[in-house]
């Protein structure tokens, strides 16, 4: 199955991790490009991370000990700055 990450958008895919041995409880996926990118779901292996980074996505794995909210906010701030830079280029 596929899921589309819109251009300049951020999502969490923790609900699509189906492998109990997967070392992360959640993944933050950022599409910093100006094109939508399809991702494969569900997520079974760690290879998924590198494969999708190859598509231009920024992926932040979250372990049990890490704060999802803090990491999501950091990624969102970074994405918002990138959006502002793109708008400034257009203007």
PyMOL commands that set and color helices and strands:
alter all, ss='L'
color gray80, all
select helices_A, chain A and resi 14-16+47-53+68-90
alter helices_A, ss='H'
color red, helices_A
select strands_A, chain A and resi 2-5+9-12+26-31+37-40+57-62
alter strands_A, ss='S'
color yellow, strands_A
deselect
rebuild
show_as cartoon
